[in-house]
Amino acid sequence: PTYQAWVRLLWLLLVGVGPGSRAQQGTQPQSIKIEGDITLGGLFPVHSRGPAGVPCGEVKKEKGIHRLEAMMYALDQINSDPDLLPNITLGARILDTCSRDTYALEQSLTFVQALIQKDNSDVRCSNGEPPIIPKPERVVGVIGASGSSVSIMVANVLRLFAIPQISYASTAPELSDNSRYEFFSRVVPPDSYQAQAMLDIVKAMGWNYVSTLASEGNYGESGVDAFQQISREAGGLCIAQSIKIPREPKPGEFDKIIKRLMETSNARGVIIFANEDDIKRVLQAAKKSNLTGHFLFVGSDSWGAKISPIQDQEDVAEGAVTILPKRASIDGFDQYFTSRSLENNRRNIWFAEFWEDDFKCKLTRPGIKYELGRRKCTGDERISRDSQYEQEGKVQFVIDAVYAMAHALHSMHTDLCPGSMGVCDKMDPVEGRMLLQYIHGVNFNGSAGTGVMFNENGDAPGRYDIFQYQMSNISNPGYRNIGQWTNHLRLNLEEMQWSGGDRKIPESVCSFPCESGERKKMVKGVPCCWHCELCDGYQYLLDEFTCDMCPYDMRPLKNRTGCRPTPIIKLEWSSPWAIIPVFLAILGILATTGVIATFIRFNDTPIVRASGRELSYVLLTGIFLIYLITFLMIAEPSVAVCAFRRLFLGLGMCISYSAMLTKTNRIYRIFEQGKKSVTPPKFISPTSQLIITFILISVQLLGVFIWFGVMPPHTIIDYEEQKPPNPEFARGVLKCDMSDLSLILCLSYSLVLMITCTVYAIKSRGVPETFNEAKPIGFTMYTTCIVWLAFVPIFFGTAQSTEKMFIQTTTLTVSMSLSATVSLGMLYIPKVYVIIFHPEQNVQKRKRSFKAVVQAATVSTRLSQKSSDKQNGESKIEPDRSQ
């Protein structure tokens, strides 16, 4: 801008602009001249920006005429005030900027004409005397401009000539740069305050995804830049799109802008820093696209509480939240302005044009053709009576700007011209840099009763009123004050109202909040956008971005906001998995008890004695313990229960198979020895048999006690066994510290005894049943092997099942009960049957020597080999087992 200013000045000097040069060319800019001792400049957007090639457009009633009249009203008030600048009259030179910065720059050159030194040494009158050149008008300070882009352009020129400038409407943050715009001050706060207020409004409404819209130029672009910078620093808000409205928009440009905004349709909130012409065309384009009610505008002070931007677009603008520096309606100005007429306001050269536009009539003016179809103005019309009137929002600030300049001049006059009745020599001319210091030092109550002061950058403090345009449920549609901002926001959300009278604040968010138990997966580069992902499996929501696994002994809550303890279960007595094994065990215990009782009752009978009483009682004890282990396996695990499980799990089978192995081994040795010699083999007496049996049992006991020493029994809670994909079904299983491997090792010795016993049973299969128990034992072992062969795939095949413990416990106990039942049924039930139901068969047979027994058995074996279909051994010869 400084470079442009120098170019303009160079052009000015080249063409020799003087007080009358432009008048001679017929291009003197239209301006209002008010005579006075001290002249102030004024810059106002009396007309809107014209189309391409035309500098000025239609008259602006509010931003132009109202503000211009406010300056003249303030001058009248100051000049009639005996206490402020007494005996000094303030004059003015007021120019039209036509809302265009380049045009305003050309106009403002009028203010610096008096400061340009011209060389008139070669100019002489006809009589040879030097000419008398009237002293040019000198402007000591400028009130304006309105738009920030205009103020920046003008400030670059005024700075070169040290002319202070006070704006009533320019809010661009750039103008706070004291190093570049040191002669610029303003009675309105900068957009950095406004941007902060607008950000606070957006956050108060819960929005986090908005678009920005700015008119090209310093005001719009710097306002949006300030908003974006503050939002970045504050965090929590994302800009979906940042769109710039061209200074000279092409046809269809605003339709394209609306189309672009709809590319991010979730960003319903639109932060708009634009002039009122652009605002109006944006609303028109939105209405044309049938998007009434979709966009939620948050407008800057350029929108404020003005009617003109929303005229005929009220339905689109409904719900718009706008901001305006805190203001009050100045009653004195209303009285002044409504009393203006064509007769008493001839000093305003644009008033006739305003009159025509305000009353929709036509004045007869020289050179202007009368427009057909439009009524002729009578001159008797009155503002507010015959037309709609509402004081423009910046009127207060125009008055305060003029008063600030007057108070600075008053303080300067008091210091430099004490006791002087008018402008003294020290103030002729007024030194601009000194006046600037006095401007920065003013502090007075303005026209609205609020303090007027400036900080070191020439900025006024931030005080804003917040409005919302409402149509429904109020008698007069219009702007309603819903809050204020003075360094912090006070917003009455309950007074807000949206399209159709809805009281609920619409949403302008990129992504909606995640449901309970869902984490946010952020979209790269857009911190306000995310996808929601459910924390699955055993995860819970650690924070809004992270799912974490619950501890091993816990499962997530149903809403996955935390973890809860996993329920602990055990095999209950009432479970079907327990009822069947317990039933079988009870039957087995009863049967075993019955057999033992029968054997004790008939202890000395031949059948009992022939069956080997001592080993039979040992074997029956083992069978009883096998049935008993079922209750230990189903009982609630504890240290004692776990210890007894280890002890008795393999002990019952070990006792049973040790006894049966000793029996089959004895028979096998007897008949093998008989083939070679008549001498009986060693260790076939009952005592020897018991010793052999207990030696075999002691191996099992030794292994169990070593196990106790190495790893004392204890309970554990297994959380992995019942951990299905759905955590609602997860359970911790209370059980003893016996793995599948340790369980098999515990039974392995018994299985070895069982296999060995089976081998001996196979070897003894040729011995006739007349002489021994080898065949019943053999059948017992065959059946038992089949049971345990079926057990292995069932036990290990269910290792991955969620009900592993129940299935395996049931399989193990049933298998043990079946093996015990097989032993009991094949070895003892027939004997009990004979003892009870056929006592006549339970008699002593003739005793034979060992030699006779062996010979008879040998003969019987040979005969059976020759004729398998002929039954041998007619004589029932029992060896004397009591030897």
LUMMAR-101828 format. One line per 3 residues: their letters; for each residue x, y, z of C-alpha. Coordinates in steps of 0.25 Angstrom, whole numbers, always signed. Each point is the difference from the previous one (the first is absolute). Example, Ala and Ser with C-alpha at 12.3 -4.5 7.8 and 13.67 -1.06 7.14 Angstrom:
# LUMMAR-101828
AS) +49 -18 +31; +6 +14 -2
//
This chain:
# LUMMAR-101828
PTY) +0 +0 +0; +11 +10 +3; +6 -2 -14
QAW) -14 +2 -6; -1 +13 +8; +14 +5 -5
VRL) -5 -3 -14; -13 +8 +2; +8 +12 +6
LWL) +10 +0 -11; -12 +1 -10; -6 +11 +8
LLV) +13 +8 +0; +2 -2 -15; -14 +5 -3
GVG) +1 +11 +10; -12 -1 +8; -4 +13 +7
PGS) -12 +6 +6; -6 +3 -13; +7 -9 -11
RAQ) -10 -11 +1; -12 +10 +0; +6 +6 -13
QGT) +0 -14 -6; -15 -2 +5; +4 -12 +8
QPQ) +0 +6 +14; -5 -12 +9; -13 +2 +6
SIK) +1 +3 +15; -6 +8 +11; +7 +12 +5
IEG) -3 +6 +14; +7 +12 +4; +8 +1 +13
DIT) +13 +4 +7; +5 -14 +0; -4 -10 -11
LGG) -2 -15 +2; -1 -9 -12; -11 -11 -1
LFP) -1 -12 -8; -13 -8 -2; -6 -10 -9
VHS) -11 +8 -5; -1 -8 -13; +2 -15 -2
RGP) +10 -6 -9; -4 +2 -14; +1 -11 -11
AGV) +12 -2 -9; +5 +13 -5; -9 +9 +8
PCG) +6 +5 +14; -13 +2 +7; -14 -7 +1
EVK) -13 +3 +8; +0 +8 +12; +1 -7 +13
KEK) -10 +5 +10; +5 -6 +13; +15 -2 -1
GIH) +1 +13 -9; -10 +11 +3; -2 -4 +15
RLE) +15 +0 +3; +3 +13 -8; -12 +7 +7
AMM) +6 -5 +14; +13 +7 -3; -7 +13 -3
YAL) -9 -2 +12; +12 -2 +9; +6 +13 -6
DQI) -12 +8 +3; +0 -5 +14; +15 +3 +3
NSD) -1 +14 -7; -12 +3 +10; +7 -5 +12
PDL) +6 +11 +8; +9 -9 +8; +6 -8 -12
LPN) +9 +8 -9; -6 +14 +4; +1 +11 -11
ITL) +6 -11 -10; -9 -5 -11; +2 -13 -6
GAR) -2 -1 -15; +0 -12 -9; +3 -5 -14
ILD) -8 -13 -2; +2 -9 -12; -6 -13 -5
TCS) +8 -12 -1; -10 -8 -9; +4 -12 +8
RDT) +12 -2 -8; +14 +1 +5; +7 +5 -13
YAL) -11 +11 -2; +1 +4 +15; +15 +2 -2
EQS) -2 +10 -12; -11 +7 +9; +9 +1 +12
LTF) +11 +7 -8; -9 +13 +3; +5 -1 +14
VQA) +14 +2 -3; +0 +11 -10; +4 +10 +10
LIQ) +12 -7 +4; +6 -1 -14; +11 +11 -2
KDN) -2 +6 -14; +11 +9 -6; -7 +13 -5
SDV) +12 +8 -1; -1 +2 -15; -15 +4 +0
RCS) -2 +15 -1; -12 +9 -1; +0 +10 -12
NGE) +5 +11 +8; +12 -8 +4; -5 -3 +15
PPI) +0 -14 +5; -14 -6 +0; -9 -1 +12
IPK) -3 -15 +1; -11 -3 +10; +4 -9 +12
PER) -4 -15 -3; -10 -7 +9; +8 -7 +11
VVG) -6 -13 +6; +6 -3 +14; -7 -14 +2
VIG) -9 -10 -8; -12 -7 +5; -1 -13 -7
ASG) +0 -8 -8; -11 -11 +1; +6 -12 -7
SSV) +13 -6 +5; +6 -1 -14; -3 +15 -2
SIM) +6 +4 +13; +13 -7 -3; +1 +6 -13
VAN) -3 +14 +5; +9 -2 +13; +12 -2 -9
VLR) -2 +14 -6; -3 +7 +13; +11 -6 +7
LFA) +10 +6 -10; -6 +14 +3; -1 -3 +15
IPQ) -16 +2 +0; -6 -8 +12; -12 -9 -4
ISY) -11 -5 +9; -9 -11 -6; -14 -3 +4
AST) -2 -13 -7; +13 -6 -4; +3 -13 +8
APE) +11 -7 -8; +11 -5 +10; +11 +4 -10
LSD) -3 +15 +4; +5 -3 +14; +14 -1 -5
NSR) +5 +13 +6; +13 +0 -9; -8 +1 -13
YEF) -12 +7 +4; +5 +9 +12; -10 +12 -4
FSR) -12 -10 +0; -9 -1 +12; -14 -5 +1
VVP) -12 +0 +10; -4 -14 -4; +7 -12 +5
PDS) +9 -8 -10; -5 -13 -7; +10 -8 +9
YQA) -10 +3 +12; -12 -2 -10; +6 -13 -4
QAM) +2 -5 +14; -14 +4 +3; -5 -8 -12
LDI) +8 -12 +4; -6 +0 +14; -14 +1 -7
VKA) +3 -12 -9; +6 -8 +12; -12 +4 +9
MGW) -9 -6 -10; +8 -13 -1; +5 +1 -14
NYV) +13 -5 -4; -1 +0 -15; -2 +13 -8
STL) +3 +7 -13; +5 +14 -1; -5 +10 -11
ASE) +8 +13 -2; -1 +12 -10; +13 +2 -7
GNY) +7 +12 +7; +6 +3 +13; -12 +0 +8
GES) -5 -14 -4; +13 -7 -2; +6 +5 +13
GVD) -12 -3 +8; +0 -14 -5; +15 -1 +2
AFQ) -2 +4 +15; -12 -9 +2; +9 -12 -6
QIS) +12 +4 +8; -8 +1 +13; -7 -13 -2
REA) +13 -7 -3; +6 +5 +13; -13 -4 +8
GGL) -2 -13 -7; -13 -8 -1; -5 +7 -13
CIA) +3 -4 -14; -2 +8 -13; -6 -8 -10
QSI) +2 +10 -11; +5 +14 -1; -6 +7 -12
KIP) +3 +14 -5; -11 +9 -8; +7 +7 -11
REP) +1 +15 +0; -7 +0 -14; -8 -13 +0
KPG) -4 -6 -13; -15 -4 -3; -3 -13 +7
EFD) +12 +2 +9; -9 -1 +13; -7 -13 -5
KII) +14 -6 -1; +3 +4 +14; -13 -6 +5
KRL) +3 -13 -8; +14 +0 +7; -6 +2 +13
MET) -9 -12 -2; +13 -9 -3; +1 +0 +15
SNA) -15 +0 +4; +3 -4 +14; +7 +13 +2
RGV) -14 +8 +1; +6 +11 +8; +6 +11 -9
IIF) +9 +11 +6; -2 +12 -9; +9 +12 -1
ANE) -6 +7 -12; -6 +14 -4; -15 +1 +0
DDI) +0 -1 -15; +7 -14 +0; -9 -4 +11
KRV) -12 +3 -7; +4 -8 -12; +4 -12 +8
LQA) -13 +0 +6; -7 +1 -14; +9 -12 -5
AKK) -4 -8 +12; -15 +2 -2; +2 -2 -15
SNL) +6 -14 +3; -12 -4 +9; +9 +0 +12
TGH) -8 +9 +9; +2 -4 +14; +13 -9 -3
FLF) +11 +11 +3; +2 +6 +13; +6 +13 -1
VGS) +9 +7 +10; +2 +14 -5; +11 +10 +3
DSW) -3 +15 +4; -2 +3 -15; -13 -8 +1
GAK) -3 +5 +14; -15 +3 +1; -2 +6 -14
ISP) -12 -2 -7; +5 +2 -14; +8 -13 -2
IQD) -12 -8 +4; -11 +7 -7; -8 -9 -8
QED) +8 -12 +5; -5 -1 +14; -3 -14 +0
VAE) +14 -4 -4; +6 +9 +10; -9 -5 +12
GAV) +9 -5 +11; +12 +8 -4; +8 +4 +12
TIL) +7 +13 -2; +10 +9 +8; +1 +15 +1
PKR) +8 +8 +9; -8 +4 +12; -8 +12 -4
ASI) -12 +8 +4; -10 +8 -8; +3 +15 +1
DGF) -13 +6 +3; +5 +14 -4; +4 -5 -13
DQY) -13 -6 -3; -7 +14 +3; +10 +7 -9
FTS) +0 -10 -11; -16 -2 -1; -1 +16 +0
RSL) +9 +1 -13; -7 +4 -12; +4 +5 -14
ENN) -1 +14 +5; +8 +0 +13; +11 -10 -5
RRN) +6 +6 -13; +14 -1 +6; -1 -16 -3
IWF) +1 +0 -15; -4 -15 +0; -13 +2 +8
AEF) -9 +2 -12; +5 -13 -6; -3 -7 +14
WED) -14 +7 +0; -3 -6 -13; +4 -14 +4
DFK) -6 +1 +14; -14 +5 -4; +0 -8 -14
CKL) -3 +13 -7; +7 +9 -11; +5 +14 +2
TRP) +1 +10 -12; +15 +3 -2; +7 +7 -11
GIK) +5 -9 -10; -7 -12 +6; -11 -6 -8
YEL) -13 -3 +7; -3 -15 +2; -13 -4 -5
GRR) -8 -9 +9; +6 +6 +13; -7 +11 +8
KCT) +5 +13 +2; +6 +5 +13; -8 +11 +7
GDE) +11 +4 +10; -10 -2 +11; +4 -14 +3
RIS) +5 -3 +14; +11 -10 +4; -6 -11 +9
RDS) -14 +5 -2; -1 -3 -15; +11 -10 -1
QYE) +7 -11 +9; +11 +5 +9; +9 -7 +9
QEG) +13 +7 +5; +12 -7 -6; +9 -8 +9
KVQ) +13 +8 -2; -6 +14 +3; +4 +0 +14
FVI) +15 -3 -4; +0 +11 -11; -4 +10 +11
DAV) +10 -6 +10; +11 +1 -11; -3 +15 -2
YAM) -1 +3 +15; +14 -8 +2; +6 +10 -11
AHA) -7 +12 +7; +5 -5 +14; +14 -1 -5
LHS) +0 +13 -7; -6 +6 +13; +11 -6 +9
MHT) +11 +5 -10; -6 +14 +0; +0 +0 +15
DLC) +15 -3 +0; +5 +8 -12; -10 +12 +1
PGS) -3 +3 +15; -9 +11 +1; -2 +2 -15
MGV) -14 +2 -6; +3 -7 -13; +10 -7 -8
CDK) +14 +5 +4; +13 +0 -8; +5 -13 +7
MDP) -12 -7 -6; +0 +7 -14; +3 -10 -6
VEG) -4 -11 +9; +12 -10 +1; -5 -14 -3
RML) +9 -8 +8; -3 +8 +12; -15 -1 -2
LQY) +2 -15 -1; +6 +0 +14; -12 +8 +5
IHG) -10 -10 -7; +7 -12 +7; -2 +7 +13
VNF) -15 +3 -1; -9 -7 +10; -15 +5 +1
NGS) -14 -6 +1; -5 -1 -14; -14 +2 -6
AGT) -5 -13 +5; +6 +2 +14; +11 -10 -2
GVM) +15 +4 +1; +8 +5 -12; +14 -3 +1
FNE) +12 -6 -9; +11 -9 +3; +14 +1 -4
NGD) -4 -5 -14; -11 +9 -1; -11 -10 +2
APG) -13 +1 +8; -3 -10 +11; -9 -12 -5
RYD) -14 +1 +4; -10 -7 -9; -15 -3 +0
IFQ) -5 -13 -6; -13 -1 -8; -8 -10 -7
YQM) -9 +2 -11; -14 -7 +4; -13 -1 -8
SNI) -9 -9 +8; -7 +2 +13; +3 +15 +1
SNP) -10 +10 -5; +11 +8 -8; +10 -8 -7
GYR) +14 +6 +2; +13 -1 +7; -1 -4 +15
NIG) +11 +3 +10; +4 -14 +5; +13 +3 +8
QWT) +13 +9 +0; +15 -2 +0; +9 +8 +9
NHL) +13 -8 +0; -9 -12 +3; -13 -5 -5
RLN) -14 +1 +6; -10 -7 -9; -14 -3 +3
LEE) -2 -13 -7; -14 -2 +4; -4 +13 -7
MQW) +6 -5 -13; -10 -5 -11; +2 -6 -13
SGG) -7 -3 -13; -15 -4 +2; +1 +5 +15
DRK) +9 -12 +4; +7 +3 +13; +10 -12 -1
IPE) +13 +5 -5; +3 -6 -14; +13 -8 -1
SVC) +12 +4 -8; +9 -11 +2; +9 -9 -9
SFP) -3 -13 +8; -10 -3 +10; +4 -5 +14
CES) +3 -14 +1; -9 -10 +7; +4 -6 +13
GER) +11 -9 -2; +5 +5 -13; +13 +7 -2
KKM) +3 +12 -9; +9 -4 -12; +5 +14 -5
VKG) +0 +4 -15; +14 +4 -3; +2 +15 -1
VPC) -14 +3 +5; +0 +0 +15; -15 +2 +1
CWH) -4 -12 -9; +0 -14 +4; -5 -14 -2
CEL) -6 -8 +12; +5 -14 +2; -6 -9 +11
CDG) +10 -5 +10; -2 -15 -2; +3 -13 +7
YQY) +5 +2 +14; +4 +15 -3; -5 +12 +7
LLD) +0 +15 -3; +13 +5 +7; -2 +14 -5
EFT) -8 +6 -12; +11 -4 -10; +5 -14 +6
CDM) -5 -13 +3; +7 -9 +10; -1 -14 +4
CPY) -6 -3 +14; +9 -7 +10; +0 -15 -1
DMR) -10 -2 +11; -10 +10 -5; -9 +3 -11
PLK) -6 +13 -6; -13 +6 +5; -11 -1 -10
NRT) +2 +15 -4; +15 -3 +0; +4 +12 +8
GCR) +7 -8 +10; +3 -14 +5; -7 -9 +10
PTP) +4 -13 +7; -2 -13 -8; -10 -9 +8
IIK) +6 -12 +6; -6 -13 -2; +2 -15 +4
LEW) -7 -13 -3; -12 +0 +8; -7 -12 +6
SSP) -13 +3 -7; +7 +1 -13; -4 -11 -10
WAI) +15 -2 -2; +1 -4 +15; -13 -7 +2
IPV) +3 -12 -10; +14 -3 +6; -5 +2 +14
FLA) -12 -10 -2; +10 -10 -6; +9 +1 +11
ILG) -11 -1 +11; -4 -13 -7; +14 -5 -1
ILA) +2 +3 +15; -12 -7 +4; +3 -12 -9
TTG) +15 +0 +6; -5 +1 +14; -10 -12 -3
VIA) +11 -8 -5; +10 +3 +12; -12 -3 +10
TFI) -3 -13 -7; +15 -4 +0; +1 +3 +15
RFN) -13 -7 +3; +5 -12 -8; +15 +1 +3
DTP) +3 -14 +3; -9 -6 -11; +8 -8 -11
IVR) -4 +11 -11; +6 +11 +8; +12 -8 +4
ASG) +2 -5 -14; +0 +15 -6; +11 +4 +9
REL) -6 +7 +11; +12 +9 +3; +2 +6 -14
SYV) -15 +0 -2; -2 +10 +12; +12 +8 -6
LLT) -6 +0 -14; -14 +4 +6; +6 +11 +7
GIF) +6 +6 -13; -13 -1 -7; -7 +7 +12
LIY) +11 +11 -1; -2 +1 -15; -15 +3 +2
LIT) +3 +9 +12; +9 +9 -9; -12 +5 -8
FLM) -5 +8 +12; +14 +6 +2; +1 +4 -15
IAE) -14 +7 +1; +2 +7 +14; +4 +14 +1
PSV) +15 +2 -2; +8 +3 +12; +14 -3 +5
AVC) -5 -13 +7; -9 -4 -11; +11 +2 -10
AFR) +10 -8 +9; -10 -12 +1; -2 +1 -15
RLF) +14 -2 -2; +1 -12 +10; -12 -8 -4
LGL) -1 +3 -15; +10 -10 -3; +0 -8 +13
GMC) -13 -7 -2; +3 -5 -14; +15 -3 +5
ISY) -6 -9 +11; -10 -7 -9; +10 -3 -11
SAM) +11 -4 +10; -8 -10 +6; -5 -6 -14
LTK) +14 +0 -5; +5 -7 +12; -11 -11 -2
TNR) +2 -2 -15; +15 +0 +2; -1 -11 +11
IYR) -9 -8 -9; +9 +1 -11; +12 -4 +8
IFE) -7 -12 +6; -3 -6 -13; +12 +4 -7
QGK) +8 -7 +11; -9 -12 +0; +5 -3 -14
KSV) +14 +0 +4; +0 -6 +14; -9 -5 +11
TPP) +6 +10 +9; -9 +12 +3; +5 +14 -4
KFI) +4 +10 +11; -8 +11 +6; -14 -6 -3
SPT) -5 +0 +15; -10 +11 +4; +10 +7 +8
SQL) +10 +1 -12; -11 +5 -9; -4 +11 +10
IIT) +14 +4 +1; +2 +1 -15; -13 +8 -2
FIL) +4 +10 +11; +14 +2 -7; -7 +3 -13
ISV) -10 +10 +7; +12 +6 +7; +6 +5 -13
QLL) -13 +8 -2; +0 +6 +14; +15 +3 -2
GVF) -3 +8 -13; -12 +8 +7; +8 +4 +12
IWF) +12 +4 -9; -10 +9 -8; -5 +6 +13
GVM) +14 +4 +4; +3 +6 -14; -13 +7 -2
PPH) -9 +1 +12; -15 -1 -4; -8 +13 -1
TII) -12 +5 -8; +1 +9 -12; -11 +8 -8
DYE) +2 -3 -15; -5 +12 -8; +4 -5 -13
EQK) -8 -13 +0; -14 +7 -2; +4 +12 -8
PPN) -9 +0 -12; +0 +11 -10; -12 +6 +7
PEF) +5 +5 +13; -14 +0 +6; +2 -16 +1
ARG) +14 +1 +6; +2 -7 +13; +11 -3 +9
VLK) +1 -15 +4; +4 -3 +14; +8 -13 +0
CDM) +12 -7 +5; +14 +2 -5; +0 -13 -8
SDL) +3 +2 -15; -4 -10 -10; +14 -6 -1
SLI) +1 -1 +16; -13 -7 +0; +4 -10 -10
LCL) +14 -2 +7; -8 -3 +13; -8 -11 -7
SYS) +12 -5 -9; +5 -9 +11; -13 -7 +1
LVL) -1 -1 -15; +13 -7 +0; -5 -10 +10
MIT) -13 -2 -8; +8 -3 -13; +9 -9 +8
CTV) -11 -7 +6; -7 -1 -14; +13 -7 -5
YAI) +0 -10 +11; -15 -3 -2; +3 -2 -15
KSR) +11 -10 +4; -9 -7 +10; -11 -1 -10
GVP) +3 -15 -2; -2 -4 +14; -14 -6 +2
ETF) -10 +8 +8; -2 -12 +9; +13 +3 +7
NEA) +2 +15 +0; -6 +14 -1; +9 +3 -12
KPI) -11 +1 -10; -9 +9 +7; +12 +9 +3
GFT) +3 +0 -15; -14 +4 -4; +1 +11 +11
MYT) +13 +5 -6; -5 +0 -14; -12 +7 +3
TCI) +7 +10 +9; +10 +3 -12; -11 +3 -9
VWL) -6 +10 +10; +13 +7 +1; +2 +0 -14
AFV) -13 +7 -2; +4 +10 +11; +12 +5 -6
PIF) -6 +7 -13; -12 +5 +8; +9 +6 +11
FGT) +10 +7 -10; -10 +3 -11; -8 +9 +9
AQS) +13 +8 +4; -5 +12 -8; -14 +0 +4
TEK) -6 +11 +9; -5 -11 +9; +13 -7 +0
MFI) +0 -2 +16; -14 -6 +0; +2 -9 -11
QTT) +14 -5 +4; -5 -2 +15; -12 -8 -4
TLT) +8 -8 -10; +11 -3 +10; -10 -4 +11
VSM) -9 -8 -9; +12 -8 -6; +5 -3 +14
SLS) -14 -4 +5; -1 -9 -12; +13 -7 +1
ATV) -3 -2 +15; -14 -5 -4; +6 -10 -10
SLG) +10 -5 +11; -11 -1 +10; -10 -7 -9
MLY) +9 -10 -7; +9 -4 +13; -10 +0 +11
IPK) -15 +1 -4; +0 -14 -5; +6 -5 +13
VYV) -10 +8 +9; -11 -5 -9; +4 -15 +3
IIF) +3 +3 +15; -14 +6 +2; -9 -7 -10
HPE) +7 -14 -2; +6 -3 +14; +0 -14 -4
QNV) +12 +2 -9; +8 +7 +10; +6 -13 +6
QKR) +14 -5 +3; +5 -9 -12; +10 -11 +2
KRS) +14 +5 +2; +11 -3 -9; +15 +2 +0
FKA) +7 +10 -8; +5 -11 -9; -14 -6 -2
VVQ) -5 +14 -4; +10 +3 -10; -1 -14 -6
AAT) -15 +1 -1; +1 +14 -6; +11 -5 -10
VST) -9 -11 -5; -12 +9 -1; +8 +10 -8
RLS) +4 -11 -10; -14 -5 -1; -6 +13 -3
QKS) +11 +2 -11; -5 -13 -6; -15 +2 +1
SDK) -4 +15 +2; -15 -4 -1; +1 -11 +11
QNG) -1 +6 +14; +11 -5 +9; +3 +0 +14
ESK) -13 -7 +5; +6 -1 +14; +0 +14 +7
IEP) +14 -1 +7; +3 +13 +7; +15 +1 +4
DRS) +2 +3 +15; +2 +15 +0; +2 +0 +15
Q) +14 -6 -1
//
